[in-house]
Amino acid sequence: MRAPAAIVIGLAACSAPAAPTSPSAAREQRPAWQVRPLGGARSIDPGTWANELLDARGCATCHVAIAGEWAASRHALAWTNGIFQAEYTARPLAWCINCHAPLTTQQAGRFPDRGVDCATCHVRGGALVTTHKRPGSPHATVEDPSFGSPAFCADCHQFTFPVLTGGTVTRMTAHPMQTTVASFRAGPYATQRDGCMTCHGSPTNHAFLGGHDPGMREAALDVTWCRRADTVEVRVRNAAAGHAVPTGDIHRHMNLRVWRSSAPEALFEAFYGRRFDPADDGGKLTVWDSTIAPEATRQHDIPLASLGGDDDEPINLELDYVFLEHDLPRPGQAAPSEPFTASITRRRALVEDVPACMAPP
C-alpha cells in the first residue's frame, strides 16, 4: 500500500497543488535572518549568550508541541546522526560544522549536540526572528515575512562548491553542489504560498520530514513494471516530489536492480544520482545527472534473455535509496551507527505474474 500522498522525499512529496498563490514581493533590504553568505562559509552568530534563547529545553517550556516535533527531527540530529558522524570522522572539515552545528556559540562548546536547533533559525542579534510576533510573546521579536521561505532554506540547501584551505572556506566557486531549492523553484509547487513546507510541513512545521522518512520516500516515487513480449519494462516516476529525487548531499543516490537469483552476474542496474569532475576554478563540474525531475519518468526496457537464469525462475526488482557514496563504507571507514540505505520497493514475481504492458496509445 502506498503512503498517503501528503508526504514526500527530502526529497518532497505532497498532494496535488492548490491554485497558486502569488509569492510576497521581493524584499529590497537584507532579510533579518541572513547573517552569512549561502553555503555555510561562516558560522551563524546569534548575538546573545542568553540561556532562554539558546537552550532548546527552555523553548520547550512554552512551546511543547513544537519542541517535541523538533526533537525527533533530522535537524535536531544534524550533528549527532550516525551518517554525518561517519563522514565527518573520515574527513573532518571545519566547513561541515557550519551547517551541522552552525552557531558560533555551539562551536565554542555550548550545546553542539543540538544540531540545527531553535536558535539556529530564530535568534539573530539577541532577538527572535519570525514571520510575525504572536500576541503575548515575551520576546524581543523581529518580524520578517521571508522567514521560512525557500530563500531561508537555501542557506544550507542551495550552494556552490567551496574552495577549502585546511577545511576552511576561502571562496565559493560557480559550480552547484546542492541544488534542492533551485530544483524546487523550477518545479510544480514553486508558486505555492507555503513554499517548501507545502510538502515538508507538519502540525507545527518543525518535523522537517525528508529522505529519511519511509512515508516521504514511498509517496514521492511511483515504481511500476510490466512485460512486453520478451522484455520487462520498468518505470520510476517522480510522482509527487517538488524537486529532483534524490536531492541534498552529493553522495545521495538510488540504485534500481533487476535480476534472477541464479544469475547474479547478469544483474541489470541503473544509478540515479550525480557524478562530478574537477573544475579549473577549484570546484567540480557536474558531468552526470540522472536524478529524476518533478513529474519525470525514467524507463528501462530489459530483455528477459539478458537476465540469464531459467525462464521459469522469478524476477527480482529492488529500488534502494543510499545516503553514502557507496552501498558499503569506504575501506577503513567505520560503518555509520544508523542505516545508510533504505528500501523504497522490493518485488519478486514469475514473468507470467508481472502485469502485461498496456498497448501504446
Sequence and secondary structure as in RCSB ss.txt:
>XXXX:A:sequence
MRAPAAIVIGLAACSAPAAPTSPSAAREQRPAWQVRPLGGARSIDPGTWANELLDARGCATCHVAIAGEWAASRH
ALAWTNGIFQAEYTARPLAWCINCHAPLTTQQAGRFPDRGVDCATCHVRGGALVTTHKRPGSPHATVEDPSFGSP
AFCADCHQFTFPVLTGGTVTRMTAHPMQTTVASFRAGPYATQRDGCMTCHGSPTNHAFLGGHDPGMREAALDVTW
CRRADTVEVRVRNAAAGHAVPTGDIHRHMNLRVWRSSAPEALFEAFYGRRFDPADDGGKLTVWDSTIAPEATRQH
DIPLASLGGDDDEPINLELDYVFLEHDLPRPGQAAPSEPFTASITRRRALVEDVPACMAPP
>XXXX:A:secstr
    TT   SS B S   S        SS  TT  S TT SS B  S   HHHH HHHHTTT HHHHHHHHTSTT
TTTTT HHHHHHHHHS  HHHHHHHS BHHHHTTSSGGG S HHHHHEETTEEEESS  TT  S EEE TTTTSH
HHHHHHHEEEEEEEETTEEEEEEEEEEEEHHHHHHTSTTTT TTTTHHHH  SSS     TTSHHHHHHHEEEEE
EEETTEEEEEEEE SBSS BS SSTT EEEEEEE TT GGG EEEEESEEEEE TTSSEEEEEE  B TT EEEE
EEEGGGG S TTS EEEEEEEESSSSSS  TT    SS  EEEEEEEEE GGGS B     
